[in-house]
Amino acid sequence: MPISASRGGLRSGRKAPLGPADRVPTLPEVNKFDAGRGVPVATACDYKERNRPLPGAPLAKSAKQIKPLPIYILNGPTLNLLGTREPEIYGRTTLPEIGRMVAARAKSHGLTTVFRQSNHEGQLIDWIQEARMKGCGVILNGGAYTHTSIAIYDALKSLDKPIIEVHLSNPHARERFRHRSFVSMVANGVIVGLGAQGYLAAVEAMATLIKGQS
């Protein structure tokens, strides 16, 4: 009679029944999920099971959930005096109040704002250049620089984002030197003569331009 080796020594050729340690797991057992540890018992499973997120794991953000860049709303010289400076021309709404108004309007479109004012030409140029990387567009009330600043014109010309020019009053109904605008030469649109409401109209227009790009 043939003999064979076993863990216990030599024995006859009869096959002994398999014990628990020798039994090959079946497919359902291989794919069985250990809920306590949150991991599969074995690695043999299809790709859908491998790629399924573990319980409690955060989901990756989709493209639609990416937060858009803010609208840069920049204000030039003497606009910090709004509310007290020639209210018969510029109105009594202050610049901080306009800032809150535009932030609320932008929020209604799922957008945010960066609202700034400076009396210095170079500072405005720095912010325009900053918007090249950090903004989705620029709304500019350049104040008196609108009519004089070739440097601001050059900065805006290098901006590959939507640009909207806004003025509280209507420059074309005022002194002749206010009739020329270097900003208008590069702006997508111009809103004038509507007072503080012109800023809100500019936000609406900017939201439309941004959605048109997406």
Residue pairs with C-beta under 8 A, 6 or more apart in sequence:
1 12
1 13
2 12
2 13
3 10
3 11
3 12
3 13
4 10
4 11
4 12
4 13
6 16
25 42
27 44
29 41
29 42
30 41
30 42
30 44
30 45
31 40
31 42
31 44
31 45
31 49
32 40
32 41
32 42
33 40
33 41
34 40
34 41
38 54
38 55
38 56
39 54
40 49
53 59
68 110
68 111
68 112
68 136
68 210
69 134
69 135
69 136
70 106
70 111
70 112
70 113
70 114
70 134
70 135
70 136
71 106
71 111
71 112
71 113
71 114
71 135
71 136
71 137
71 138
71 139
71 203
71 206
72 113
72 114
72 116
72 127
72 128
72 130
72 131
72 134
72 135
72 137
72 138
72 139
73 99
73 102
73 113
73 114
73 115
73 116
73 138
73 139
73 140
73 199
73 202
73 203
74 116
74 117
74 118
74 124
74 127
74 128
74 138
74 139
74 140
74 141
74 142
75 95
75 115
75 116
75 117
75 118
75 141
75 143
76 117
76 118
76 119
76 124
76 140
76 141
76 142
76 143
76 144
76 145
76 146
77 118
77 119
77 120
77 143
77 144
77 145
78 85
78 119
78 143
78 144
79 95
79 117
79 141
79 143
80 95
80 117
80 119
82 90
82 91
82 93
82 94
82 95
82 98
82 168
83 91
83 92
83 93
83 94
83 95
83 97
89 168
89 169
90 168
90 169
90 195
91 168
91 195
91 196
93 195
93 196
95 117
97 196
98 115
98 196
98 199
99 113
99 115
101 196
101 199
101 200
102 113
102 115
102 139
102 199
102 200
102 202
102 203
103 112
103 113
103 115
105 200
105 203
105 204
106 112
106 113
106 203
106 207
109 203
109 204
109 207
111 136
111 203
111 207
111 210
113 203
114 131
114 134
114 135
116 127
118 124
118 127
121 145
121 149
121 151
121 152
122 151
124 140
124 142
124 145
124 152
124 155
125 151
125 152
125 155
128 138
128 140
128 152
128 155
128 156
128 159
129 155
129 158
131 137
131 138
131 159
131 161
132 158
132 159
132 160
132 161
135 161
136 161
136 162
136 206
136 210
137 161
137 162
137 163
137 164
137 206
137 209
137 210
138 156
138 159
138 161
138 162
138 163
138 164
139 163
139 164
139 166
139 199
139 202
139 203
139 206
140 156
140 163
140 164
140 165
140 166
140 183
140 187
141 165
141 166
141 167
141 168
141 199
142 149
142 152
142 165
142 183
145 152
146 165
146 167
146 171
146 178
146 181
146 182
146 183
147 171
147 177
147 178
147 180
147 181
147 182
148 182
149 182
150 182
152 182
152 183
153 182
153 183
153 185
153 186
156 163
156 183
156 186
156 187
157 186
159 186
162 188
162 206
162 209
162 210
162 213
163 183
163 186
163 187
163 188
164 187
164 188
164 189
164 190
164 191
164 202
164 205
164 206
164 209
165 181
165 183
165 184
165 187
165 189
165 190
165 191
165 192
166 190
166 191
166 192
166 198
166 199
166 201
166 202
167 190
167 191
167 192
167 193
167 198
168 193
168 194
168 195
168 196
168 198
169 192
169 193
170 192
170 193
171 178
171 179
171 181
171 192
172 178
172 179
172 192
173 193
181 190
183 190
184 190
188 205
188 209
189 205
191 198
191 201
191 202
191 205
192 198
194 201
